[in-house]
Amino acid sequence: MPAFARLPRRFADKWAVPAPADVFSDFGNLYRVIEEFMAFCHITRPPIIERGLFP
């Protein structure tokens, strides 16, 4: 199951929480995942990502 890593700044602790399945539609499509992740994080000016850079 995909998860998000949470890294608190002041502590050496880290843990992962499951990624919300209702937000991400296709974990096999990395371009869709990054677009949905940026929307989930409310990024207002996402970078332009050229699809040909990665397989």
PLY file of the C-alpha trace (Angstrom):
ply
format ascii 1.0
element vertex 55
property float x
property float y
property float z
element edge 54
property int vertex1
property int vertex2
end_header
0.00 0.00 0.00
1.44 3.44 -0.89
2.14 5.74 2.04
3.36 9.22 2.91
6.47 9.65 5.04
6.08 12.19 7.81
9.30 13.75 9.06
8.93 16.11 12.04
11.58 18.85 11.94
12.54 18.86 15.59
12.72 15.13 16.18
14.61 12.20 14.72
11.34 10.27 14.58
9.71 9.42 11.29
6.72 7.34 10.33
4.46 6.64 7.38
0.71 6.99 7.02
-1.35 5.30 4.31
-2.04 7.50 1.28
-5.75 8.36 1.06
-7.25 6.03 -1.56
-10.08 8.46 -2.31
-7.59 11.15 -3.43
-5.24 9.12 -5.64
-6.77 7.28 -8.56
-3.89 5.32 -10.13
-0.63 4.63 -8.28
0.73 2.97 -11.43
0.72 6.32 -13.27
3.40 8.49 -11.63
2.42 11.61 -13.56
-1.15 11.36 -12.33
0.06 10.69 -8.78
2.23 13.83 -8.72
-0.60 15.95 -10.15
-3.05 14.60 -7.57
-0.46 15.00 -4.80
0.09 18.66 -5.69
-3.69 19.24 -5.68
-3.95 17.39 -2.34
-1.25 19.70 -0.90
-2.99 22.78 -2.34
0.01 23.80 -4.46
-1.23 26.85 -6.36
1.59 27.11 -8.92
2.73 23.57 -9.73
5.87 23.16 -11.82
5.66 22.14 -15.46
6.81 18.54 -15.76
7.76 17.20 -19.18
6.38 13.70 -19.48
9.25 12.47 -21.66
11.86 12.85 -18.91
10.99 9.64 -17.06
9.85 6.22 -18.27
0 1
1 2
2 3
3 4
4 5
5 6
6 7
7 8
8 9
9 10
10 11
11 12
12 13
13 14
14 15
15 16
16 17
17 18
18 19
19 20
20 21
21 22
22 23
23 24
24 25
25 26
26 27
27 28
28 29
29 30
30 31
31 32
32 33
33 34
34 35
35 36
36 37
37 38
38 39
39 40
40 41
41 42
42 43
43 44
44 45
45 46
46 47
47 48
48 49
49 50
50 51
51 52
52 53
53 54
